[in-house]
Amino acid sequence: MVDLKTITDEEIVELIKQGVVTNAELTDAGICPTCFDNEHGNVLFGDISNKILYEDDYLLVVSKPEKTIIYPENKVQAKTMANYIVNYYIKTNQNHTIRHVHRLDFDTTGCLVYAKDIFTHSYLSNAFEKNETKKEYKAIVYGIIDTAEKINLPISRNRHNNLMMVTKNGSDALTIYKPHKTFDNKTLVDVEIKTGRTHQIRVHMSYLKHPLLGDEMYGSKDEYKRVMLHCCHIGFIHPIYKYWIDFYDELPQDMKKIIGE
């Protein structure tokens, strides 16, 4: 008998497909039995219960871990936020379709908002699209930044390599940043984005010759295992209660270690 606690989610998926393990064996191992979301049919694994930042009848806000995509690209991809959230809903006896309101990159950690119904999702998606929310990040960049500044330069996709870039014909992009701590020719930067362009912080900081640590795409290959970017604060008007609400997530351990905390 295979020890289910010692193998990967992908290996468990293969065992299920082969009919080697039963739901009872999965449950005994502390794993949610294979189940499928009625709308999307995705295998569900993972536990996000210790990452809940806020929850009510309409919203769920979680702390997204590093190296996790928002949605599965195929039916056997288990380590995604969608899988984790559905599993959480199952364990807490909630019946909701997965509705993420915004996205965070694969490497980016921090506040991620889900809506539990169509109205809430529509309201918040519109608020994010119209930039009626507050979005703050912490980034660790190369070089010393000693003054608060803003960069207001449009961004578009480079048709030759599919990366984002600063260009005069792109979409408006406004990034406000200020130094939080400097050390070893690096800076922990507080960043607020007033627009939500793809890779906006990474592109703007790279343009300023201050690429993020770990950002091989817009900087260069280094010793760090991920892009050092964290969504530390999101705020907006609650769609039902109609008052402003803020959500915060503390800096993850890998970033704390780099800055010496």
Buried (B, 14 or more C-beta within 10 A) or exposed (E): EEEBEEEEBEEBBEBBEEEEBEEEBBEEBEBBBBBEBEEBEBBBBBEBEEBEBBBEEBBBBBBBBBEBBBBBEEEBBBBBBBBBBBBBBBEEEBEBBBBBBBBBBEBBBBBBBBBBBEEBBBBBBEBBEEBEBBBBBBBBBBEEBEEEEEBEBBBBBEEEEEBBBBEEEBBEBBBBBBBBBBEEEBBBBBBBBBBBBBBBBBBBBBBBEBBBBBBEBBBEEEEBEBBBBBBBBBBBBBBBEEEEBEBBBEBBEBBEEBBEE
